[in-house]
Structure formats: C-alpha cells, structure tokens
Amino acid sequence: MESKRHNVKCIWLTGLSGSGKTTLANELKKNLDSLAIPSIILDGDILRKGLNRDLGFTERDREENIRRAADIAKIILQSDVMVICAFMSPTAKIRNIARSILGDYYTEVFVDTPLTVCMQRDVKGIYKKAQKGEIKNLSGVDAPFESPTNPQIIIRTENQSPRDGVQLLLDVILKN
C-alpha cells in the first residue's frame, strides 16, 4: 500500500470498555480537523451496530470484527486519510491481525485504565449487566483482556486528561 503522505497512520486505540478510547478518538479528530489533517474514526460500538451486527463475542467473531475493521482502515488510508480506530481488541492475537493488515501504518495505543475505574465509569452500563449475567464474554470480566506488551503509546486515563493523552498522540503523528 503506497501513500502520498508519509505521515498518514492508523492510530489503533485498545483498552477495556470505559477506558476512554472513544473520548480520545473524538478529541484527536477535533485536533486533526483544526490542523487540516483529514481523518476518520472507526469505533467498535458503531461498527457492531451496522457492518458487524452479525458478529457475537466468541473468539472467532472478535477476530472477524477486527479483520473487517482493519481492512476498512487500510482502504481509507489509501486515500491519504488518517484513521483513528477505537476497538477493545482484547488479545495479542486479535491486535496482530490488525497489525498484519495495516503494516507500518499501524500505531498501537494502549488506553491503560484499571478495570475498577472502568467499572466505576460504566458509561454504557455493560459492567452492571455482566455482573447480573445479562452479558457474557465481557473482556476483563469473564473473558480475557491481555494488556499490550509493547504499544507505541500508553495513555493512562485514570490520571491523564484527554487533552494530555491527545497531545501524546499528536506528538507521534506530527513527528513524521
């Protein structure tokens, strides 16, 4: 895949539900817009309501969810548009699927937020549903979440503001 602009990237935000992935993605997009850098957000929750609504949360379905998302990101990157992906991507195997499709364009960002903090935030109410048994296979609760071992960027939303997290992302994006 060739790009005319060398700084086009896929910023892949991974972390637990409630860690702040979508907040960071939205703030990063606003900043890129103000710098006249074309970008788009691919959000896991939104893709699961449309394109990926046929997928569940088995390991195989999670892998297919990420494969589809990475393939979409790759197509968008070919148009020299920055792609911001916000997906839980709970295992190394799943993240490696995205990395293998996106190659050097893939920038892994671990939104490192403790499960207890994510459960307190519980913006979508999914942790309460998981505790009641209404949701099965929730990463970090009754399904694994493997923290990335070597992400390019770590953002700790427990004690970093979204503004500070976005500044870390911009530093990497604008460095090139």
Contact map, one row per residue, 1 for C-alpha under 8 A:
11100000000000000000000000000000000000000000000000000000000000000000000000000100000000000000000000000000000000000000000000000000000000000000000000000000000000000000000000000000
11110000000000000000000000000000000000000000000000000000000000000000000000000100000000000000000000000000000000000000000000000000000000000000000000000000000000000000000000000000
11111101000000000000000000000000000000000000000000000000000000000000000000001111000000000000000000000000000000000000000000000000000000000000000000000000000000000000000000000000
01111100000000000000000000000000000000000000000000000000000000000000000000000001000000000000000000000000000000000000000000000000000000000000000000000000000000000000000000000000
00111111000000000000000000000000000000000000000000000000000000000000000000000001000000000000000000000000000000000000000000000000000000000000000000000000000000000000000000000000
00111111000000000000000000000000000000000000000000000000000000000000000000000000000000000000000000000000000000000000000000000000000000000000000000000000000000000000000000000001
00001111100000000000000000000000000000000000000000000000000000000000000000000000000000000000000000000000000000000000000000000000000000000000000000000000000000000000000000001101
00101111110000000000000000000000000000000000000000000000000000000000000000001001110000000000000000000000100000000000000000000000000000000000000000000000000000000000000000001000
00000011111000000000000000000000000000000000000000000000000000000000000000001000011000000000000000000000111000000000000000000000000000000000000000000000000000000000000000001000
00000001111100000000000000000000000000000000000000000000000000000000000010001000011110000000000000000100111000000000000000000000000000000000000000000000000000000000000000000000
00000000111110000000000000000000000000000000000000000000000000000000000000000000011110000000000000000000011110000000000000000000000000000000000000000000000000000000000000000000
00000000011111000000000000000000000000000000000000000000000000000000000000000000000111100000000000000000011110000000000000000000000000000000000000000000000000000000000000000000
00000000001111100000100010000000000000000000000000000000000000000000000000000000000111110000000000000000000111100000000000000000000000000000000000000000000000000000000000000000
00000000000111110000100000000000000000000000000000000000000000000000000000000000000001111100000000000000000111100000000000000000000000000000000000000000000000000000000000000000
00000000000011111010100000000000000000000000000000000000000000000000000000000000000000111100000000000000000001111000000000000000000000000000000000100000000000000000000000000000
00000000000001111110000000000000000000000000000000000000000000000000000000000000000000010100000000000000000000111010010000000000000000000011000010000000000000000000000000000000
00000000000000111111000000000000000000000000000000000000000000000000000000000000000000010000000000000000000000000000010001000000000000000010000000000000000000000000000000000000
00000000000000011111100000000000000000000000000000000000000000000000000000000000000000000000000000000000000000000000011011110000000000000000000000000000000000000000000000000000
00000000000000111111100000000000000000000000000000000000000000000000000000000000000000000000000000000000000000111100110000000000000000000000000000000000000010000000000000000000
00000000000000001111111100000000000000000000000000000000000000000000000000000000000000000000000000000000000000100000000000000000000000000000000000000000000010000000000000000000
00000000000011100111111110000000000000000000000000000000000000000000000000000000000001100000000000000000000000100000000000000000000000000000000000000000000000000000000000000000
00000000000000000001111111000000000000000010000000000000000000000000000000000000000001000000000000000000000000000000000000000000000000000000000000000000000000000000000000000000
00000000000000000001111111100000000000000000000000000000000000000000000000000000000000000000000000000000000000000000000000000000000000000000000000000000000000000100000000000000
00000000000000000001111111110000000000000000000000000000000000000000000000000000000000000000000000000000000000000000000000000000000000000000000000000000000000000100110000000000
00000000000010000000111111111000000000001000000000000000000000000000000000000000000111000000000000000000000000000000000000000000000000000000000000000000000000000000000000000000
00000000000000000000011111111100000000001000000000000000000000000000000000000000000000000000000000000000000000000000000000000000000000000000000000000000000000000000000000000000
00000000000000000000001111111110000000000000000000000000000000000000000000000000000000000000000000000000000000000000000000000000000000000000000000000000000000000110010000000000
00000000000000000000000111111111000000000000000000000000000000000000000000000000000000000000000000000000000000000000000000000000000000000000000000000000000000000000010011000000
00000000000000000000000011111111100000111000000000000000000000000000000000000000000100000000000000000000000000000000000000000000000000000000000000000000000000000000000000000000
00000000000000000000000001111111110000000000000000000000000000000000000000000000000000000000000000000000000000000000000000000000000000000000000000000000000000000000000000000000
00000000000000000000000000111111111000000000000000000000000000000000000000000000000000000000000000000000000000000000000000000000000000000000000000000000000000000000000000000000
00000000000000000000000000011111111111100000000000000000000000000000000000000000000000000000000000000000000000000000000000000000000000000000000000000000000000000000000000000000
00000000000000000000000000001111111111100000000000000000000000000000000000000000000000000000000000000000000000000000000000000000000000000000000000000000000000000000000000000000
00000000000000000000000000000111111110000000000000000000000000000000000000000000000000000000000000000000000000000000000000000000000000000000000000000000000000000000000000000000
00000000000000000000000000000011111110000000000000000000000000000000000000000000000000000000000000000000000000000000000000000000000000000000000000000000000000000000000000000000
00000000000000000000000000000001111111000000000000000000000000000000000000000000000000000000000000000000000000000000000000000000000000000000000000000000000000000000000000000000
00000000000000000000000000000001111111100000000000000000000000000000000000000000110000000000000000000000000000000000000000000000000000000000000000000000000000000000000000000000
00000000000000000000000000000001100111110000000000000000000000000000000000000001110000000000000000000000000000000000000000000000000000000000000000000000000000000000000000000000
00000000000000000000000000001001100011111000000000000000000000000000000000000000111100000000000000000000000000000000000000000000000000000000000000000000000000000000000000000000
00000000000000000000000000001000000001111100000000000000000000000000000000000000111100000000000000000000000000000000000000000000000000000000000000000000000000000000000000000000
00000000000000000000000011001000000000111110000000000000000000000000000000000000001111000000000000000000000000000000000000000000000000000000000000000000000000000000000000000000
00000000000000000000000000000000000000011111011000000000000000000000100010000000001111000000000000000000000000000000000000000000000000000000000000000000000000000000000000000000
00000000000000000000010000000000000000001111111000000000000000000000000000000000000011100000000000000000000000000000000000000000000000000000000000000000000000000000000000000000
00000000000000000000000000000000000000000111111100000000000000000000000000000000000011110000000000000000000000000000000000000000000000000000000000000000000000000000000000000000
00000000000000000000000000000000000000000011111110000000000000000000000000000000000000100000000000000000000000000000000000000000000000000000000000000000000000000000000000000000
00000000000000000000000000000000000000000111111111000000000000000000000000000000000000000000000000000000000000000000000000000000000000000000000000000000000000000000000000000000
00000000000000000000000000000000000000000111111111111000000000000000000000000000000000000000000000000000000000000000000000000000000000000000000000000000000000000000000000000000
00000000000000000000000000000000000000000001111111111110000000000000000000000000000000000000000000000000000000000000000000000000000000000000000000000000000000000000000000000000
00000000000000000000000000000000000000000000111111111000000000000000000000000000000000000000000000000000000000000000000000000000000000000000000000000000000000000000000000000000
00000000000000000000000000000000000000000000011111111000000000000000000000000000000000000000000000000000000000000000000000000000000000000000000000000000000000000000000000000000
00000000000000000000000000000000000000000000001111111100000000000000000000000000000000000000000000000000000000000000000000000000000000000000000000000000000000000000000000000000
00000000000000000000000000000000000000000000001111111110000000001000000000000000000000000000000000000000000000000000000000000000000000000000000000000000000000000000000000000000
00000000000000000000000000000000000000000000001111111111000000000000000000000000000000000000000000000000000000000000000000000000000000000000000000000000000000000000000000000000
00000000000000000000000000000000000000000000000100111111000000000000000000000000000000000000000000000000000000000000000000000000000000000000000000000000000000000000000000000000
00000000000000000000000000000000000000000000000100011111100011011000000000000000000000000000000000000000000000000000000000000000000000000000000000000000000000000000000000000000
00000000000000000000000000000000000000000000000000001111110011000000000000000000000000000000000000000000000000000000000000000000000000000000000000000000000000000000000000000000
00000000000000000000000000000000000000000000000000000011111111000000000000000000000000000000000000000000000000000000000000000000000000001000000000000000000000000000000000000000
00000000000000000000000000000000000000000000000000000001111111000000000000000000000000000000000000000000000000000000000000000000000000001000000000000000000000000000000000000000
00000000000000000000000000000000000000000000000000000000111111100000000000000000000000000000000000000000000000000000000000000000000000000000000000000000000000000000000000000000
00000000000000000000000000000000000000000000000000000000111111110000000000000000000000000000000000000000000000000000000000000000000000000000000000000000000000000000000000000000
00000000000000000000000000000000000000000000000000000011111111111000000000000000000000000000000000000000000000000000000000000000000000000000000000000000000000000000000000000000
00000000000000000000000000000000000000000000000000000011111111111100000000000000000000001000010000000000000000000000000000000000000000000000000000000000000000000000000000000000
00000000000000000000000000000000000000000000000000000000001111111110000000000000000000000000010010000000000000000000000000000000000000000000000000000000000000000000000000000000
00000000000000000000000000000000000000000000000000000010000111111111000000000000000000000000000000000000000000000000000000000000000000000000000000000000000000000000000000000000
00000000000000000000000000000000000000000000000000010010000011111111100000000000000000000000000000000000000000000000000000000000000000000000000000000000000000000000000000000000
00000000000000000000000000000000000000000000000000000000000001111111110000000000000000101000011011000000000000000000000000000000000000000000000000000000000000000000000000000000
00000000000000000000000000000000000000000000000000000000000000111111111000000000000000000000000011001000000000000000000000000000000000000000000000000000000000000000000000000000
00000000000000000000000000000000000000000000000000000000000000011111111100000000000000000000000000000000000000000000000000000000000000000000000000000000000000000000000000000000
00000000000000000000000000000000000000000100000000000000000000001111111110000000000000000000000001000000000000000000000000000000000000000000000000000000000000000000000000000000
00000000000000000000000000000000000000000000000000000000000000000111111111000000000000000000000001001100000000000000000000000000000000000000000000000000000000000000000000000000
00000000000000000000000000000000000000000000000000000000000000000011111111100000000000000000000000001100000000000000000000000000000000000000000000000000000000000000000000000000
00000000000000000000000000000000000000000000000000000000000000000001111111110000000000000000000000000000000000000000000000000000000000000000000000000000000000000000000000000000
00000000010000000000000000000000000000000100000000000000000000000000111111111000001010000000000000000100000000000000000000000000000000000000000000000000000000000000000000000000
00000000000000000000000000000000000000000000000000000000000000000000011111111100000000000000000000001100000000000000000000000000000000000000000000000000000000000000000000000000
00000000000000000000000000000000000000000000000000000000000000000000001111111110000000000000000000000000000000000000000000000000000000000000000000000000000000000000000000000000
00000000000000000000000000000000000000000000000000000000000000000000000111111111111000000000000000000000000000000000000000000000000000000000000000000000000000000000000000000000
00100001110000000000000000000000000000000000000000000000000000000000000011111111111000000000000000000000000000000000000000000000000000000000000000000000000000000000000000000000
11100000000000000000000000000000000000000000000000000000000000000000000001111111100000000000000000000000000000000000000000000000000000000000000000000000000000000000000000000000
00100000000000000000000000000000000000000000000000000000000000000000000000111111100000000000000000000000000000000000000000000000000000000000000000000000000000000000000000000000
00111001000000000000000000000000000001000000000000000000000000000000000000011111110000000000000000000000000000000000000000000000000000000000000000000000000000000000000000000000
00000001000000000000000000000000000011110000000000000000000000000000000000011111111000000000000000000000000000000000000000000000000000000000000000000000000000000000000000000000
00000001111000000000000000000000000011110000000000000000000000000000000000011001111100000000000000000000000000000000000000000000000000000000000000000000000000000000000000000000
00000000111000000000000000000000000000111100000000000000000000000000000010011000111110000000000000000000000000000000000000000000000000000000000000000000000000000000000000000000
00000000011110000000000010001000000000111100000000000000000000000000000000000000011111000000000000000000000000000000000000000000000000000000000000000000000000000000000000000000
00000000011110000000000010000000000000001111000000000000000000000000000010000000001111100000000000000000000000000000000000000000000000000000000000000000000000000000000000000000
00000000000111000000110010000000000000001111000000000000000000000000000000000000000111110000000000000000000000000000000000000000000000000000000000000000000000000000000000000000
00000000000111100000100000000000000000000011100000000000000000000100000000000000000011111000000000000000000000000000000000000000000000000000000000000000000000000000000000000000
00000000000011111000000000000000000000000001000000000000000000000000000000000000000001111100000000000000000000000000000000000000000000000000000000000000000000000000000000000000
00000000000001100000000000000000000000000000000000000000000001000100000000000000000000111111011000000000000000000000000000000000000000000000000000000000000000000000000000000000
00000000000001110000000000000000000000000000000000000000000000000000000000000000000000011111011000000000000000000000000000000000000000000010000111100000000000000000000000000000
00000000000000000000000000000000000000000000000000000000000000000000000000000000000000001111111000000000000000000000000000000000000000000000000111110000000000000000000000000000
00000000000000000000000000000000000000000000000000000000000000000000000000000000000000001111111100000000000000000000000000000000000000000000000001110000000000000000000000000000
00000000000000000000000000000000000000000000000000000000000000000000000000000000000000000011111110000000000000000000000000000000000000000000000000000000000000000000000000000000
00000000000000000000000000000000000000000000000000000000000001100100000000000000000000001111111111000000000000000000000000000000000000000000000000000000000000000000000000000000
00000000000000000000000000000000000000000000000000000000000000000100000000000000000000001111111111100000000000000000000000000000000000000000000000000000000000000000000000000000
00000000000000000000000000000000000000000000000000000000000000000000000000000000000000000001111111110000000000000000000000000000000000000000000000000000000000000000000000000000
00000000000000000000000000000000000000000000000000000000000000100110000000000000000000000000111111111000000000000000000000000000000000000000000000000000000000000000000000000000
00000000000000000000000000000000000000000000000000000000000000000110110000000000000000000000011111111100010000000000000000000000000000000000000000000000000000000000000000000000
00000000000000000000000000000000000000000000000000000000000000000000000000000000000000000000001111111111010000000000000000000000000000000000000000000000000000000000000000000000
00000000000000000000000000000000000000000000000000000000000000000000000000000000000000000000000111111110000000000000000000000000000000000000000000000000000000000000000000000000
00000000000000000000000000000000000000000000000000000000000000000010011001000000000000000000000011111110000000000000000000000000000000000000000000000000000000000000000000000000
00000000010000000000000000000000000000000000000000000000000000000000011011000000000000000000000001111111110000000000000000000000000000000000000000000000000000000000000000000000
00000000000000000000000000000000000000000000000000000000000000000000000000000000000000000000000000111111110000000000000000000000000000000000000000000000000000000000000000000000
00000000000000000000000000000000000000000000000000000000000000000000000000000000000000000000000000100111111000000000000000000000000000000000000000000000000000000000000000000000
00000001110000000000000000000000000000000000000000000000000000000000000000000000000000000000000000000111111000000000000000000000000000000000000000000000000000000000000000000000
00000000111100000000000000000000000000000000000000000000000000000000000000000000000000000000000001100111111100000000000000000000000000000000000000000000000000000000000000000000
00000000111100000000000000000000000000000000000000000000000000000000000000000000000000000000000000000001111110000000000000000000000000000000000000000011000000000000000000000000
00000000001111000000000000000000000000000000000000000000000000000000000000000000000000000000000000000000011111000000000000000000000000000000000000000011100000000000000000000000
00000000001111000000000000000000000000000000000000000000000000000000000000000000000000000000000000000000001111100000000000000000000000000000000000000011111000000000000000000000
00000000000011100000000000000000000000000000000000000000000000000000000000000000000000000000000000000000000111110000000000000000000000000000000000110010111000000000000000000000
00000000000011110011100000000000000000000000000000000000000000000000000000000000000000000000000000000000000011111000000000000000000000000000000000000000011110000000000000000000
00000000000000110010000000000000000000000000000000000000000000000000000000000000000000000000000000000000000001111100000000000000000000000000000000000000011110000000000000000000
00000000000000110010000000000000000000000000000000000000000000000000000000000000000000000000000000000000000000111110110000000000000000000000000000000000000111000000000000000000
00000000000000000010000000000000000000000000000000000000000000000000000000000000000000000000000000000000000000011111110000000000000000000000000000000000000001000000000000000000
00000000000000010000000000000000000000000000000000000000000000000000000000000000000000000000000000000000000000001111111000000000000000000001000000000000000000000000000000000000
00000000000000000000000000000000000000000000000000000000000000000000000000000000000000000000000000000000000000000111111100000000000000000000000000000000000000000000000000000000
00000000000000000010000000000000000000000000000000000000000000000000000000000000000000000000000000000000000000001111111110000000000000000000000000000000000001000000000000000000
00000000000000011110000000000000000000000000000000000000000000000000000000000000000000000000000000000000000000001111111111000000000000000000000000000000000000000000000000000000
00000000000000000100000000000000000000000000000000000000000000000000000000000000000000000000000000000000000000000011111111000010000000000000000000000000000000000000000000000000
00000000000000000000000000000000000000000000000000000000000000000000000000000000000000000000000000000000000000000001111111000000000000000000000000000000000000000000000000000000
00000000000000000100000000000000000000000000000000000000000000000000000000000000000000000000000000000000000000000000111111100000000000000000000000000000000000000000000000000000
00000000000000001100000000000000000000000000000000000000000000000000000000000000000000000000000000000000000000000000011111111111000000000000000000000000000000000000000000000000
00000000000000000100000000000000000000000000000000000000000000000000000000000000000000000000000000000000000000000000000011111100000000000000000000000000000000000000000000000000
00000000000000000100000000000000000000000000000000000000000000000000000000000000000000000000000000000000000000000000000001111100000000000000000000000000000000000000000000000000
00000000000000000000000000000000000000000000000000000000000000000000000000000000000000000000000000000000000000000000000001111111100000000000000000000000000000000000000000000000
00000000000000000000000000000000000000000000000000000000000000000000000000000000000000000000000000000000000000000000000001111111110000100000000000000000000000000000000000000000
00000000000000000000000000000000000000000000000000000000000000000000000000000000000000000000000000000000000000000000001001001111111000000000000000000000000000000000000000000000
00000000000000000000000000000000000000000000000000000000000000000000000000000000000000000000000000000000000000000000000001001111111100000000000000000000000000000000000000000000
00000000000000000000000000000000000000000000000000000000000000000000000000000000000000000000000000000000000000000000000000001111111111100000000000000000000000000000000000000000
00000000000000000000000000000000000000000000000000000000000000000000000000000000000000000000000000000000000000000000000000000111111111110100100000000000000000000000000000000000
00000000000000000000000000000000000000000000000000000000000000000000000000000000000000000000000000000000000000000000000000000011111111100000000000000000000000000000000000000000
00000000000000000000000000000000000000000000000000000000000000000000000000000000000000000000000000000000000000000000000000000001111111100000000000000000000000000000000000000000
00000000000000000000000000000000000000000000000000000000000000000000000000000000000000000000000000000000000000000000000000000000111111110000000000000000000000000000000000000000
00000000000000000000000000000000000000000000000000000000000000000000000000000000000000000000000000000000000000000000000000000000111111110000000000000000000000000000000000000000
00000000000000000000000000000000000000000000000000000000000000000000000000000000000000000000000000000000000000000000000000000100111111111100000000000000000000000000000000000000
00000000000000000000000000000000000000000000000000000000000000000000000000000000000000000000000000000000000000000000000000000000010011111100010000000000000000000000000000000000
00000000000000000000000000000000000000000000000000000000110000000000000000000000000000000000000000000000000000000000000000000000000000111110111000000000000000000000000000000000
00000000000000000000000000000000000000000000000000000000000000000000000000000000000000000000000000000000000000000000000000000000010000111111111000000000000000000000000000000000
00000000000000011000000000000000000000000000000000000000000000000000000000000000000000000100000000000000000000000000000000000000000000001111111110000000000000000000000000000000
00000000000000010000000000000000000000000000000000000000000000000000000000000000000000000000000000000000000000000010000000000000000000000111111110000000000000000000000000000000
00000000000000000000000000000000000000000000000000000000000000000000000000000000000000000000000000000000000000000000000000000000010000001111111100000000000000000000000000000000
00000000000000000000000000000000000000000000000000000000000000000000000000000000000000000000000000000000000000000000000000000000000000011111111100000000000000000000000000000000
00000000000000000000000000000000000000000000000000000000000000000000000000000000000000000000000000000000000000000000000000000000000000001111111110000000000000000000000000000000
00000000000000000000000000000000000000000000000000000000000000000000000000000000000000000110000000000000000000000000000000000000000000000011111111000000000000000000000000000000
00000000000000010000000000000000000000000000000000000000000000000000000000000000000000000110000000000000000000000000000000000000000000000011001111100000000000000000000000000000
00000000000000000000000000000000000000000000000000000000000000000000000000000000000000000111000000000000000000000000000000000000000000000000000111110000000000000000000000000000
00000000000000100000000000000000000000000000000000000000000000000000000000000000000000000111000000000000000001000000000000000000000000000000000011111000000000000000000000000000
00000000000000000000000000000000000000000000000000000000000000000000000000000000000000000011000000000000000001000000000000000000000000000000000001111110000000000000000000000000
00000000000000000000000000000000000000000000000000000000000000000000000000000000000000000000000000000000000000000000000000000000000000000000000000111110000000000000000000000000
00000000000000000000000000000000000000000000000000000000000000000000000000000000000000000000000000000000000000000000000000000000000000000000000000011111000000000000000000000000
00000000000000000000000000000000000000000000000000000000000000000000000000000000000000000000000000000000001111000000000000000000000000000000000000011111110000000000000000000000
00000000000000000000000000000000000000000000000000000000000000000000000000000000000000000000000000000000001110000000000000000000000000000000000000000111110000000000000000000000
00000000000000000000000000000000000000000000000000000000000000000000000000000000000000000000000000000000000111000000000000000000000000000000000000000011111000000000000110000000
00000000000000000000000000000000000000000000000000000000000000000000000000000000000000000000000000000000000011110000000000000000000000000000000000000011111100000000000000000000
00000000000000000000000000000000000000000000000000000000000000000000000000000000000000000000000000000000000011110000000000000000000000000000000000000000111110010000100000000000
00000000000000000000000000000000000000000000000000000000000000000000000000000000000000000000000000000000000000111000000000000000000000000000000000000000011111110000100000000000
00000000000000000011000000000000000000000000000000000000000000000000000000000000000000000000000000000000000000111000000000000000000000000000000000000000001111111100100000000000
00000000000000000000000000000000000000000000000000000000000000000000000000000000000000000000000000000000000000001100100000000000000000000000000000000000000111110000000000000000
00000000000000000000000000000000000000000000000000000000000000000000000000000000000000000000000000000000000000000000000000000000000000000000000000000000000111111000000000000000
00000000000000000000000000000000000000000000000000000000000000000000000000000000000000000000000000000000000000000000000000000000000000000000000000000000001111111101100000000000
00000000000000000000000000000000000000000000000000000000000000000000000000000000000000000000000000000000000000000000000000000000000000000000000000000000000010111111100000000000
00000000000000000000001100100000000000000000000000000000000000000000000000000000000000000000000000000000000000000000000000000000000000000000000000000000000010011111110000000000
00000000000000000000000000100000000000000000000000000000000000000000000000000000000000000000000000000000000000000000000000000000000000000000000000000000000000001111111000000000
00000000000000000000000000000000000000000000000000000000000000000000000000000000000000000000000000000000000000000000000000000000000000000000000000000000000000011111111100000000
00000000000000000000000100000000000000000000000000000000000000000000000000000000000000000000000000000000000000000000000000000000000000000000000000000000001110011111111110000000
00000000000000000000000100110000000000000000000000000000000000000000000000000000000000000000000000000000000000000000000000000000000000000000000000000000000000000111111111000000
00000000000000000000000000000000000000000000000000000000000000000000000000000000000000000000000000000000000000000000000000000000000000000000000000000000000000000011111111100000
00000000000000000000000000000000000000000000000000000000000000000000000000000000000000000000000000000000000000000000000000000000000000000000000000000000100000000001111111110000
00000000000000000000000000010000000000000000000000000000000000000000000000000000000000000000000000000000000000000000000000000000000000000000000000000000100000000000111111111000
00000000000000000000000000010000000000000000000000000000000000000000000000000000000000000000000000000000000000000000000000000000000000000000000000000000000000000000011111111100
00000000000000000000000000000000000000000000000000000000000000000000000000000000000000000000000000000000000000000000000000000000000000000000000000000000000000000000001111111110
00000000000000000000000000000000000000000000000000000000000000000000000000000000000000000000000000000000000000000000000000000000000000000000000000000000000000000000000111111111
00000011100000000000000000000000000000000000000000000000000000000000000000000000000000000000000000000000000000000000000000000000000000000000000000000000000000000000000011111111
00000010000000000000000000000000000000000000000000000000000000000000000000000000000000000000000000000000000000000000000000000000000000000000000000000000000000000000000001111111
00000000000000000000000000000000000000000000000000000000000000000000000000000000000000000000000000000000000000000000000000000000000000000000000000000000000000000000000000111111
00000110000000000000000000000000000000000000000000000000000000000000000000000000000000000000000000000000000000000000000000000000000000000000000000000000000000000000000000011111
